[in-house]
Every structure is written in structure tokens, then in C-alpha cells.
Amino acid sequence: MQAHVDGLAWQQPRWRLLVQFLGSMRLAVSLLVLLAIASVIGTILSQQQPYQNYAMQFGPFWFSVYRELGLYNVYRTLWYTAIVAFLVLSTATCVTRNSPRMLREMREFPIRQRDTVILGQDHWVRMATALPMTQAQERILQVLRASGYKPRVEQKDGDMAIAARKGRYHRLGYFLTHIAIVVICAAALYNADVPVKWAEWQGTLKPEQNFDLPLSKIPQTAWMSQNNPAYRGIITLPEGQTANAVFELAGNGYLVQPLPFRIHLQSFHISYYSTGMPKDFTSSVVLYSPQGKVLKTGDVRVNHPMSYDGVYIYQSSFSDGGSLLHMKTYLLGASGAQPGELSGRVGQTLHAGHSGYAVDLKNFSLYNIMPKAAVGEKATPDHPTLNLGPSFTYIIHNPNGQAAEFKTYMTPMRRGGQGFFVQGFRDALGDAYRYIYIPTGPNGSIGLFMDYLAALQSAARTGANASQAIFTDIFQQVVARHAPGMSTAEQSRFLQASMQTLVQLHDYPMPFILSLSSFDHRWAAGLQVTKWPGTIVIYWGCVALVLGIFILFYIPQKRIWLRLRPQGQESEGVELLLGASADRNRLDFTKEFKRWTGTLEQALGVDHAEYKEQKDGQHTR
């Protein structure tokens, strides 16, 4: 029995130390600082992007360091979750420890205090009056009530004690702020896919790294439960297609979240500013049950999500949804040959005949806005940008496996009275585009330049030397055959532009050029599907937090204690000792104290009063 008692005595101090540590202000502030730093990192650094983007941005060394720290998905890391969990535990411990005392202070306010307690307040005054006790009491109560206090009186052993206070519910601010932190953090933990993190940690859930797999081929180990309490996934949905799952990036792979309904994108619409920049975009969607019943129909706009059964669908982006492109191929140096034709949808790989070249169609953009200065035009304050119209991006692979990326604009741009076909290319994904500007002929095509280039190459093969006369003579011959209607000024502009283009073509990596002749555009909407049941709790927690902060700062607790004693047996006069303090806005309270104690002196007819104020740690009278 004695051993059991000794064991309890040994354990109890350690539990107290643990409770004191968890409920300490130092721990709470440290956790809040760590949480703020992590949140700043998660805000500045784009989260849940493909790993290759981070590798290109930071380089191999720092990419590995940041990956190990989990900075690419801060809010899913175990250390971030642990910080939030400890903050909840610390705040809850603090509230539990201090609640009984604070509730008791709110209910009970002692009337009688010792003189040492009164003299220990921030302000005190000692005064005497010739008025009798009853009359002095009445006038003191009148002054206190006129100042908004509710005084209480207690008479004992010939003297009288008066106590009054304002801001009785000041402590509610403490409860609201601390409980709000607990509620917000607990709801955030509920929204943080904790079951998914646990499954990943156990190894039962493994992100899939092959982004080319169709949905039916993705292994079940990458599928999250349909009963997952919280999730946030994305889906790129082309017009006319339906999806019943979304994808959530996880590391260098992804997880699949099945949905309780099917999303069908009926149509996608974009409105533009006068400059051609996107102003608003809207997806018209229909939600179907697994059995095919229509559950809801409506539009999803930016900042105007659609909700159904606790699931929210947001409009996050848009892209090409597999537009059909019709292209022409021009072989560099092929004179008089009709351009070849290629057709395919964005996302497909096309083969240029039997040449061994392959073309990957990456993207199609209906509008391209860029500064006028970037294309050599003069910008004006009203129109600083230029819309170059449709463009498409593609990668060409040569038979040796080498590749280059291209961006081709459909509509020729005009500069100095001459039209130009704009073609951008780069050898690596991280490089900037280099542009060539091919002059267009009277019909708006690059056929005339291609014929001129072929004629120059033919002359070079027969031994002609490069000279201004040769370039001019060959150009005149080509114009006479293919564009006899060109004026002298047009020929001069075209020839000068061609000379510049020949220099630019020196680094062009492929033997042919693609131009876009027509297209059948098809949009795809980027939708974000979110289920965060704790969000409404977080909103109410934020309301409680704001209200609690308001109470703490603007409803201070002000306390006053007075002691009235008879001056002596032969005199009816009264000696008064008054002490007062406030826990907020002490400078304003000092002014208030002087104001109503002055009123009190007049009401009591006091000739002399002894004051004490605390200023910069020194007592003055």
C-alpha cells in the first residue's frame, strides 16, 4: 500500500509539469510562430504542382531538399498536422486549466478588500469629508452610477465597503478567442485528409506515377474511398464529356477520388475584355446519379461554385479540350511544290508521311495577348497590347530522337506595311522561345517566300556566289512567276524582310514549317471538386475569434474598491480610501479616474485629497 502511495506521489508532479507545459503561453506562441512560417511557405510556394516544374525551378539539389521537407505540399505533411494538433491540445489545456477561476471571477466579485489590496491598485486616493457616513455613502453611489458602474455595499463593524466594476464579461473574450482557435484548428484537421495520410503512411494507399493511364487502368491502390470525409481534387473535362472521379496530386504522382455523382460538361463559354484578355468563363454542367438520374443543372463561374450534398464544384481554369487542327506543311527548299496537309486533335501524335518525323500536338490557344513592344510595334496608353489570334503548340521529333518545341501563330501580323508569319521555337522546355518572322505574299501565305528560298538554294547548288545582285535577280524571277501583280514598294518591303528571315532560319532546327489553315475549336474546363465539411465550422470559429478579440480590446474590465471609516468618535466626518484599476486601455482609464474622482471630491465637499498614480514605475502624489 505504501509503495502505491509513493508511486502516485512520484507520478503526480510529472503530470502537473506536463499540464503546465501544454498550457503555457510560451508553447502556444512557439506553435503559432511555426504555423505562421509554414503557412507563409505554403502561400508563397505554389503547392501540388508536378515535380518536374519544381526541379526546373530550383535545380536538383534544392529540389531534393524541399521535397524531403514536404514543402511542395505543406498542408499534407505530418509535421504540419502535428503542429496543428499540438496547438489544439495546448489551447484546450489552457482553457481547461483557467476556466474554473475565470468563471468564478465572472460570477463572484468580492466587496470587501484589505487596505493593502486597495493601495496596491494602479490608482488610489485617500480623502476625508465632514459629511456623515450615510450621506457620504449616498453621494458616492450616485457618482459611481452616473459613471456607469453598478456598486455593491457591505457594512460591518462600523465601517462600510463599496465595490463596483465594469466589463464583467470581459473574460468572455478569452474564452471565445481560445475556443475559436481550438474549433478552427480541429476543423482544419478534419479537412486535412487525415485518413488518407494515415493510409499513405501505412502503405495501403500508393500514389500512381503514370499520368498516361486511362481511368479504368489505374490500380486500386491509388483509389481513395468514396466515403472519404474530406477531399479536394481537380479534373480537366472537355465539352460533351462526363467524369465520375477527380485527381489529387500527391508527391510525384496522383490519387483518384471517386465522386458520388457524375459531372457532364455541356458547354463552356468565355467573355473577353476589349483587349482580348479573358474576363469571365463559365461551365454549364449537369450532375447525374450513378443510375443516370439528373440531380442538378447549372453554371459554374469563377467565384460562383455549384454545390450539391456538401460537395462544391469550382471553376479553376480552362484549356483546350482536343480541338481538331488542319495544318499545312512547307518543306524548306521545295520549289513549286504544293504544301502537304496534316490533321489531328490536340493531344495526338501525328506522323509526317514516311519521313520519320513525328508531331505531338500539345495545345491550342484561341487568343494570344502580348505587349506591342515585344513584336516591334509602338505601344500607346490606350492599346499597349496586341492580339495575335489563334496559335498552337507542338513538339517535332526527328528520326534520330531529337526534339524541339514550336509555337505557331495562325494570323499574320503586320509591321511596317509588311505581313509576317510568326513562328517560335526552342530546343529545351526551360528555354525562352526564339522567333522567326517569315514575310507573307499577296495572298497572305508564306508560299512566295518558300519559292524564293528554294530558288536561292538551287542557285547555290549550281555554284552561284552570294551577292546583292544574285539575291535581287533571283527574287525578280520568282516574283515574275508567282506574284506578277506585286508593286515595286511591296517587292522592296518583301525582299528586305526576306533577307532578315534568311538569317533567322540559320538556327531553325527542322526541315519543314507547319502553318495552321483551319480548326474546330473545343474547350475543356478545369474544375476543382471539394468536400470540406469542416468549412462551415471554420467560418463560425472565425466569427467567434473576431468577437472575442473585439471584447478583449474594447470591453476592458474596470474595478473599484472603497473603504469608508468614521474619522473619530467626536466627529461625524468620514475617511475614504478608494483604489481602482483596469486591465486594458490604462491611459484612457487614468483620465477617467481623474474625472470622476474630481466629481467625487465636489460631491463630498473634500478640501484635501492624497492621490497615488503609477507612472513609469515611479509613485507620485
Salt bridges, closest charged atoms under 4 A:
GLU68 OE2 - ARG67 NE 3.70
GLU105 OE2 - ARG101 NH1 3.46
GLU105 OE1 - ARG171 NE 3.56
ASP115 OD1 - ARG563 NH1 3.85
ASP115 OD2 - ARG565 NH2 2.98
ASP122 OD2 - ARG586 NH1 3.85
GLU154 OE2 - ARG112 NE 2.98
ASP159 OD1 - ARG112 NH1 3.42
ASP159 OD2 - ARG563 NH1 3.58
ASP193 OD2 - ARG76 NH1 3.58
GLU200 OE2 - ARG76 NH2 2.31
GLU248 OE2 - ARG76 NH1 2.63
ASP280 OD2 - ARG301 NH2 2.88
ASP320 OD1 - HIS521 NE2 3.94
ASP360 OD2 - HIS397 NE2 2.71
GLU405 OE2 - LYS362 NZ 2.51
GLU405 OE1 - ARG426 NH2 2.58
ASP427 OD2 - ARG434 NH2 3.31
ASP451 OD2 - HIS482 ND1 3.53
ASP507 OD2 - ARG434 NH1 3.90
ASP507 OD1 - HIS506 ND1 3.20
ASP583 OD2 - HIS170 NE2 3.15
GLU592 OE2 - LYS166 NZ 3.73
GLU592 OE1 - LYS558 NZ 2.74
GLU610 OE1 - ARG126 NE 3.65
GLU610 OE2 - ARG621 NH1 2.43
GLU613 OE2 - LYS594 NZ 3.80
